[in-house]
Amino acid sequence: MPNFDSIFNAFVTILVTIDPPGLAAIFLAVTRGLNQQQRR
C-alpha cells in the first residue's frame, strides 16, 4: 500500500506538469511566511 508521501509526490508532479502558471497562487499561499531562500 502506498504511503502518503508517495501519493503526495505523484499528485504534485501531475499538477506541475499540467498547469505551472496556475499553481503559482497555490504555491504562494502554501509557502506564506517563508523567506525567499526557504521557498526555493
C-alpha positions in Angstrom: 0.0 0.0 0.0 1.5 3.4 -1.0 2.2 5.8 1.8 1.2 9.4 2.0 4.5 10.8 0.8 4.4 8.8 -2.5 0.8 9.8 -3.2 1.5 13.4 -2.4 4.6 13.4 -4.7 2.6 11.9 -7.5 -0.2 14.4 -7.1 2.2 17.4 -7.1 4.0 16.0 -10.1 0.8 15.8 -12.1 -0.3 19.3 -11.1 3.1 20.8 -12.1 3.1 19.0 -15.4 -0.5 20.2 -16.2 -0.5 23.8 -15.2 2.6 25.5 -13.9 1.3 29.2 -14.1 -1.9 28.2 -12.4 -0.1 26.8 -9.5 1.7 30.0 -8.6 -1.1 31.2 -6.4 -1.3 27.9 -4.6 2.5 27.8 -4.1 2.5 31.4 -2.7 -0.4 30.5 -0.3 1.2 27.3 0.9 4.6 29.0 1.4 3.3 32.2 3.0 5.5 33.3 5.8 8.7 31.7 4.4 11.5 33.8 3.1 12.8 33.6 -0.5 15.6 31.1 0.4 13.2 28.8 2.2 10.8 28.8 -0.8 13.5 27.6 -3.1 
